[in-house]
Amino acid sequence: MDFNKILKFLKALAKNNDREWFEKNKASYLESKQMFDEFVEAMHKELTKFDKSLTGLNPKKLAFRIYRDVRFSKDKRPYKINMGAGFSPGGKMIQEPGYYIHIEPGNKSFVAGGMYMPDGSNLTKIRQEIDYNFKGIDKVLKNKKFRVWFDQLDDFDKLKTAPKGYPKDHPHLELLKYKSYIVSHYFNDKEVVDKTFLKKVVEGCKTVKPLNDYLAEAIA
């Protein structure tokens, strides 16, 4: 798989995000897609070595479509300018913890893990787990290797005040404010095209597994 070609295609797509250009360059897209699918398959194989919950997945169904749903969006660009895939027991991280790989030129590629936008019921369960078992998640977040890879939870999506049912002086208030419990580690383009990229991505996923385990137990 040649990530140079994938990045080159995505970079060109970002500059020419319209159907006419895409159709003229469909062969380049299909070549890039095939290479990315091969990477996803190789990644899945490595992930199952330490996360048996992913064993039954079909890696060919884990990549997200490049076509954007523009029905309810002001942004009418028809195509995503990245390639991504999600890995979780049920498929693509829908209401369950998992792993995510994102490829985008301009040093915007990243590997992520955790649980993105849990629904009200699951979010309540996660907050309850933090309230009752803070030591569990604190141990994960303060682990030295974890801190090297992820430092802290992504804080793009937090409440400004205490969630309903919790006092404003709760000792773990900042953790309770999150609406997504995910972490991300970014790679520059040079790292993406390096032959060690798959190994690094898998290592990142292995590092985030304790967080996934904690969240999975919380929503069980």
HELIX and SHEET records of a PDB file:
HELIX    1   1 PHE A    3  LYS A   15  1                                  13    
HELIX    2   2 ARG A   19  LYS A   24  1                                   6    
HELIX    3   3 LYS A   26  LEU A   47  1                                  22    
HELIX    4   4 LYS A   52  LEU A   54  5                                   3    
HELIX    5   5 PRO A   59  LYS A   61  5                                   3    
HELIX    6   6 GLY A  120  TYR A  132  1                                  13    
HELIX    7   7 PHE A  134  LYS A  142  1                                   9    
HELIX    8   8 LYS A  144  TRP A  149  1                                   6    
HELIX    9   9 LEU A  173  LEU A  176  1                                   4    
HELIX   10  10 ASP A  189  VAL A  193  1                                   5    
HELIX   11  11 PHE A  197  ILE A  219  1                                  23    
SHEET    1   A 4 MET A  83  PHE A  87  0                                        
SHEET    2   A 4 GLY A  98  ILE A 103 -1                                        
SHEET    3   A 4 SER A 109  MET A 115 -1                                        
SHEET    4   A 4 TYR A 181  PHE A 187 -1                                        
END                                                                             
